[in-house]
């Protein structure tokens, strides 16, 4: 069950990062979002934390961070007089207001979607994405302990 919550948290991080990346490209950042992302990624490392309730809290916080990242992106677009892009996927999910069991089910669904993409797409690209993700988890650990 914790693995499913970890998968869902990574999905949330992808959504937050979508807005954060595009905001940063326009010169706008948010300190709270920037501090949350490495912490969230770090907690998904194996042998770091197996407390499901902690992941439920992090997913609730991830919703706040997603909203904050979206608002920061909207501000950046407004300042640059740029029409905001309409993002899909993790950037559109809702991660708070659900029971622990509902979040676990959503985590399993995310894992199933990832597996489907692996089966239907280029397995090398999928493997590379997983390698990058593991590297980011290591960076998250470094950021948390530095």
C-alpha positions as CSV (number, residue, x, y, z in Angstrom):
1,X,0.0,0.0,0.0
2,X,2.8,2.4,0.8
3,X,4.4,1.7,-2.6
4,X,1.1,2.8,-4.2
5,X,1.1,6.0,-2.2
6,X,4.8,6.6,-3.2
7,X,3.8,6.2,-6.9
8,X,1.0,8.7,-6.4
9,X,3.3,11.1,-4.7
10,X,5.8,10.9,-7.7
11,X,2.8,11.5,-10.0
12,X,2.0,14.6,-7.9
13,X,5.6,15.8,-8.1
14,X,5.4,15.5,-11.9
15,X,2.3,17.7,-12.0
16,X,3.9,20.3,-9.7
17,X,7.1,20.2,-11.7
18,X,5.2,20.9,-14.9
19,X,4.1,24.3,-13.6
20,X,7.3,25.0,-11.8
21,X,9.5,24.2,-14.8
22,X,7.5,26.5,-17.1
23,X,7.4,29.3,-14.5
24,X,11.2,29.0,-14.0
25,X,11.7,29.4,-17.8
26,X,10.0,32.7,-17.5
27,X,12.1,33.7,-14.5
28,X,9.6,33.1,-11.8
29,X,10.0,30.7,-8.9
30,X,8.4,29.8,-5.6
31,X,10.5,29.0,-2.6
32,X,7.9,26.8,-1.0
33,X,7.4,24.7,-4.1
34,X,11.2,24.5,-4.6
35,X,11.7,23.2,-1.0
36,X,8.8,20.7,-1.2
37,X,9.8,18.9,-4.3
38,X,13.1,17.4,-3.1
39,X,11.5,16.4,0.2
40,X,8.7,14.7,-1.6
41,X,11.0,12.8,-3.9
42,X,13.3,11.9,-1.1
43,X,10.5,10.2,0.9
44,X,9.9,7.8,-1.9
45,X,13.3,6.2,-1.7
46,X,13.3,2.6,-0.5
47,X,14.1,2.3,3.2
48,X,13.4,5.9,4.0
49,X,9.8,5.8,5.2
50,X,7.0,3.2,5.3
51,X,4.4,5.2,7.2
52,X,1.3,5.4,4.9
53,X,-0.2,8.2,7.0
54,X,2.9,10.4,6.3
55,X,2.3,9.9,2.6
56,X,-1.3,10.8,2.9
57,X,-0.2,14.1,4.6
58,X,2.4,14.7,1.9
59,X,-0.2,14.1,-0.8
60,X,-2.5,16.7,0.9
61,X,0.5,19.1,0.9
62,X,1.2,18.3,-2.7
63,X,-2.2,19.6,-3.6
64,X,-1.4,22.9,-2.0
65,X,2.0,22.9,-3.8
66,X,0.3,22.1,-7.1
67,X,-2.1,25.0,-6.6
68,X,0.8,27.3,-5.6
69,X,2.9,26.2,-8.6
70,X,-0.1,26.7,-10.9
71,X,-0.7,30.2,-9.5
72,X,3.0,31.1,-9.9
73,X,2.9,29.9,-13.5
74,X,-0.2,32.1,-14.1
75,X,1.5,35.1,-12.6
76,X,4.6,34.5,-14.7
77,X,2.5,34.3,-17.8
78,X,0.6,37.5,-16.9
79,X,3.9,39.3,-16.2
80,X,5.3,38.2,-19.6
81,X,2.0,38.7,-21.4
82,X,2.0,35.1,-22.5
83,X,-1.1,32.9,-22.9
84,X,-0.8,30.0,-20.3
85,X,-0.5,26.6,-21.7
86,X,-3.2,24.0,-20.9
87,X,-1.4,21.1,-19.3
88,X,-2.7,17.5,-19.0
89,X,-1.8,14.5,-17.0
90,X,-0.4,14.9,-13.5
91,X,-0.8,18.7,-13.7
92,X,-4.6,18.3,-13.7
93,X,-5.0,15.7,-10.9
94,X,-6.4,16.4,-7.4
95,X,-4.5,14.8,-4.6
96,X,-6.3,16.0,-1.4
97,X,-9.7,15.3,0.1
98,X,-9.5,11.6,-0.4
99,X,-9.4,8.7,2.1
100,X,-6.2,6.7,2.5
101,X,-7.8,3.8,0.6
102,X,-8.9,6.0,-2.2
103,X,-5.3,7.4,-2.5
104,X,-3.9,3.9,-2.5
105,X,-6.3,2.9,-5.3
106,X,-5.2,6.0,-7.3
107,X,-1.6,5.0,-6.7
108,X,-2.3,1.6,-8.1
109,X,-4.0,3.2,-11.1
110,X,-1.0,5.4,-11.7
111,X,1.3,2.4,-11.6
112,X,-1.0,0.6,-14.0
113,X,-0.9,3.6,-16.4
114,X,2.9,3.7,-16.3
115,X,3.1,-0.1,-16.9
116,X,0.7,0.3,-19.9
117,X,3.0,3.1,-21.3
118,X,6.0,0.8,-20.9
119,X,4.2,-2.0,-22.7
120,X,2.9,0.2,-25.5
121,X,5.9,2.5,-26.1
122,X,9.6,2.5,-26.4
123,X,11.0,0.4,-23.6
124,X,14.3,2.2,-23.8
125,X,12.6,5.5,-23.3
126,X,10.7,4.1,-20.4
127,X,13.9,2.7,-18.8
128,X,15.6,6.0,-19.3
129,X,12.8,7.9,-17.6
130,X,13.1,5.4,-14.6
131,X,16.8,5.9,-14.5
132,X,16.4,9.7,-14.4
133,X,13.7,9.3,-11.7
134,X,16.1,7.2,-9.5
135,X,18.8,9.9,-10.0
136,X,16.3,12.6,-8.9
137,X,15.6,10.6,-5.8
138,X,19.3,10.6,-5.0
139,X,19.4,14.3,-5.5
140,X,16.4,14.7,-3.2
141,X,18.3,12.7,-0.6
142,X,21.3,14.9,-1.0
143,X,19.2,18.1,-0.8
144,X,17.5,16.8,2.4
145,X,20.8,16.0,4.1
146,X,23.0,18.8,2.8
